[in-house]
Amino acid sequence: EAGVAQSPRYKIIEKRQSVAFWCNPISGHATLYWYQQILGQGPKLLIQFQNNGVVDDSQLPKDRFSAERLKGVDSTLKIQPAKLEDSAVYLCASSPPGLAGGGEQYFGPGTRLTVT
Amino acid sequence: GQNIDQPTEMTATEGAIVQINCTYQTSGFNGLFWYQQHAGEAPTFLSYNVLDGLEEKGRFSSFLSRSKGYSYLLLKELQMKDSASYLCAVRPTNQAGTALIFGKGTTLSVSS
């Protein structure tokens, strides 16, 4: 089974520019998460989708970050405008419906963003 | 608030056993996960505990005590490829979704 796909893998932008990341979850996984992982830290949730609806975006900096999952499959995360502190790895994860087995989350390879 | 503590770094030698501890204070509890993350790679699932006790899976075991807010990951017969960061994560209950709260990770270095 194909894993979670993310692109691009690396991105370097200047502060105040905008950037977008793309995620394609595992087929059939209704739940999709975007996490931010700053160097030396654990991943921190930005937003969770269930199908195409937002379940939890309480930690998303909505003044600059936005995310969508229009058809309940692929998702995009956008930052506009970027700040230096947004430099991090952006991880997309998906999990199957329900909490069978704890609702294990499968992570994509991440996008490493550097803001200069 | 939510807090998950684990040691920052640990070292061990090939063939040895190492125990990585994790303590947590969260608003409610609905499961504890351990993930392995090699440098520059995505976290991969190792184990899940929701009830007290020990879960064994090959060379890796994970233990949970909910009353103490404590878990550990036990790695046996260490191999060089086990050098990685080990993330402890908890699913609290006081949130809208099913996302995990992660600790900062324990970097394990295995030497020959």
Interface residues (C-beta under 8 A of the other chain):
Chain A: V4 T31 Y33 Y35 G40 Q41 G42 P43 K44 L45 Q48 Q50 V55 D56 S58 L91 S95 L99 G101 G102 G103 E104 Q105 Y106 F107 G108 P109 G110
Chain B: I4 N30 G31 F33 Y35 E41 A42 P43 T44 F45 Y48 V50 L87 A89 R91 Q95 A96 G97 T98 A99 L100 I101 F102 G103 K104 G105
